[in-house]
Amino acid sequence: MHDNSLKEPLRGLILNIQHFCTHDGPGIRTTVFLKGCSLRCKWCSNPESIHLKPELAHNAGKCIGEKQCGFCLKNVCPESAIYVVGSGDRPDDKVRINWDLCTNCGKCIPACPTNALYLFGEEMSVDQVLDEVEQDSAFYRESGGGMTVSGGECQLQPDFLAALLAGAHERGINTAIETASNVPWDFMEKVLAHVDIVLHDIKLTDPERHKKWCGVDNTRIRANLKRAYETFPDKKFIARTPLIPGVNDDEEHIRATLAFLKPHKNVTDYELLPYHRFGEGKYEFLGAIYEMQDFTSPDPETLKRLRAIIDEAFGRNG
Amino acid sequence: MPTQKKRIAINFGGGYVPGLNSVIAAAARAAAELGWETVGICDGFDSLLFPERYPDGAFLDLASLAPMSLDYSNGCILGTAAASDPFHVRAISPENIVEEVDRSDDLLRALSDEGIDAVISVAGSRALSILHKLSRKGLTTVCIPKSIENDIAATSLSFGFNSALSFLAEMLERARHAARSARRIGVVEVPGEFAGWLALQSGMAVCADAVLIPEIPYDLKKVAQKLKGKADRGQGFGLVVVAEGAKPLKAQSGPPKTADASLRVSLSPGATGEEGPHVIERSGRAAAEVSRELTRLTDLPGYPLVLSEIARGGVPTVVDRQLGLGYGAAAVRALKEGHSGVMVIFEPPDINFISLAEAINKVRAVPSDSEFLRIVRALGICLGD
């Protein structure tokens, strides 16, 4: 992955900055999504966040076709990756992208008048991001919120992330990160010094199951988390599991996670996030290059039963 | 002038089609005639990219298999790889990070280390793009078009189409017999996401009541009208052939989406959007929708039947055997003549070559002035328009 790392250390590859978030930590928060991930979870709802590079997207719903437009077909693409199916007498003359040839150079984007072609991922400096985040500072003060940096895996850009978090602190903004923690320890060490709240996933506890569903086993994740709890006793950690039927909606996983977390007093909560499917369309926008399987949302009864186990462990009964 | 002795390799990329052994046999025989050696690469490029999975080696020595005795009426001794893309290989880095890496250089090095001078690839439309990229990186390659849908524009006939067509026509005949005896409407879905050739030609061959193809958005009221007219004459049954990619003229509110997206992605490699006209929700959806709607419109019971992946198996027709042998021999001729980065094409009565750059990104769809459409209309087969 170091081949992909950004040459300018203090420019980050930003996917999106989302305002007024209420599920990414306490209060009203602004969430900054960094691009690039070190896992390949089969339920991923944000395929555009996976690769640590800008990527072309094509929304056919906005394309008005070769007859009415066709600008992107006129020698715009240096790789000849844009084409239409058949001749002009077809009912559908929307353009298509040959994703095997596309290099994500983005030269086609200015040619598209309807914004059907666009780029996921933009390089930004720390100050550019913070200037946008700070616009909402009045809301943070009122609600006890702040900035949350998410991903992808935000810790894959450790230098930028550390500078961003430190910069936020300088401007008096509370900081949180959302992470899966599958990064080298020195990345985490650099980052966690500047974080107030660490929202970290525990997707699966069994290494084999983790490898099956997330692409790599969880040995390093567990070692990293244990070391983080011990190295940063004053930080607040909140563990989270995206709950997916058939993958991790079993008592065994919940109890194993609790056994892992409970010895550490700075892990203040364990949340279950019921899975909702909404990433499908984005897979199409990026071409057929991702695997995504059919997952359903957990049923309310299971969620209630598993949450009761957690409440009991955290002494929140009654 | 004698040709310099070469060592060539043959492989298959993309989905399975009947009779791939005939291409292997032809290439191996034609190469042997020139004194060249031919080896087969197992499972696309997988055996070279993942040698640890192939303890017996990446190659199959075709000379030792005696191509003359190779049973080319059936199967493919080399295996295929539906998603063998050396430019995006999933790997885990030494830092335990999952990533997609470009291993095309490794592949070219492995081929060079094995002394392979050229690769003959039997490729579907996506694999053609990958071979085009490899060719630009210096691989000497000749491609052979393979598609049961016959949707590769540069050639009038892709390998595998004729066998699938013959099989489907036979199945449609049986479906019609079943429909007649049960007095129902058989709605049979056949492959064809962009191009309706299989539906059109198989439906024509059995004189189906209606044929619905991606090129002509359909209005089921027209189909229902025809079936009701037939029922009024005492023939309350029918056969409707639907291509996977056929879509209604006005999008009706479909059933809730329950599609397995990984299946859908494999079925819709060219889909451009969630709701685009060429997104196939699930194999069988076209048949299910048409059957349900026709039952509603005609009061005749319909039954959907799906013949999708099954059309990729079985014994090749004589046309495909000849085509496979012709393409295999022509690929070796192309190499002998010094071509690279080309695809062999059938332009009756000749087999010629075209550059891969010209072959990719073009879909051979049914044109509105197709003779087949004229014939089908003349026969009174409803196209839903």
Interface residues (C-beta under 8 A of the other chain):
Chain A: M1 H2 N4 C37 S38 L39 R40 H51 H58 N59 A60 G61 C63 S80 A81 Y83 V85 G86 S87 D89 R90 P91 D92 K94 V95 R96 I97 N98 D100 L101 L156 N182 V183 P184 C214 G215 V216 R220 E280 G281 Y283 E284 F285 A288 I289 Y290 E291 M292 Q293 D294
Chain B: D85 F87 H88 R90 I92 S93 E95 N96 I97 V98 E99 E100 R126 S129 I130 H132 K133 F194 E215 I216 P217 K257 T258 A259 D260 A261 S262 V265 S266 S268 P269 G270 A271 T272 G273 E274 E275 G276 P277 H278 V279 A357 I360 N361 K362 V363 R364 A365 P367 S368
